[in-house]
């Protein structure tokens, strides 16, 4: 889920994406994805995210949280599209 989160986060920043800088955001997005699908989720390491965005203005903090939510939603929609054919072929 973390790698898929990196892909979603990088989709808007293809040439300027810094994987190390976005690591905490990808971890948070992957945690949201795992929660949505009922997978085991380890404790979310919020310290790194807090250090990453705590010194920003409120607008920057909201933008970072929005970016995390968008990455999780984009990844979940891709997963859901991938699961649709499997759902259709399963007899009830």
N, C-alpha and C positions, 0 to 999 in steps of 0.2 A: 504494500500500500504506500510505503514511503517513496519508492521509486516512481510510482504512478503520480504521486503528489508533486514530485520534482518535475515530471513531464508537464503536468497541468500548470504549475507555476511558471515554467520556462516558456510556455506557449505564447505569452505576451512579451517576452524579453529575450528573444532568440539569440541576439548578438551580445547582449549585456548581462546574461544570467550568470550569477555567481553562486555556485552550488553550496559553498561553505557558508556564505552569508544567509542563504535561504534555508539552511538545514533545519533550524528550529520551526520555521513556518511549515515546512514539509512534514515534520514530525507531528505537529498539531493537526494538520489536515489528514494525515494517515490515521491518527487516533480517532478522528471524527468518522472516517470511512469504516474503520473496524467496529466502532460502536453501532453504526447504522446497520451493519450486516450481522451483528451479534457475535463477533469474533472476540477472543480474549484480548483485553487491552491492558498493557502494563501501566504503571503510574506514569502520568504525563509529566515529563521534565519541564515544568514551567519556568524554572530558574533561567534557563538559556533564552527562552522567549522573552521573559521579563527583562533580562539584560539587553536583549536585542531592541526592544521597542520602548522601554520605560523612559528614555530620555527624550523621546519625541514629543511633539505638540499633540494635543488631543486629536487633531485632524489626521496626523500621521499614524497614530495608534489605531484609530478607526479604519484607516486605509489598510493597515497591516492585517487587522482582524477580518476585514472584508475580503482581502486577498486569500486568506486561509479558507474562509467559507466558500469562495468561488472555486478554489482548487478542489476542495472536497466535493462540492456539488458537480463539477465537471467530471471528476473521476467516477463518482457514483452513477452519473448518467451514462457514461461509457460502459461501465460494468453492467448496468441494467440492460442496455442495448445488446450486450454480448450474451446475457442470460436469457433474453426473450426467445430465441430459437429453441433453447433447451427446455424452456417451460412449455412451449407448444408441442413438443414431441413426447412429453411425459403423459401417459394415459392415466386417467383418474379411476 
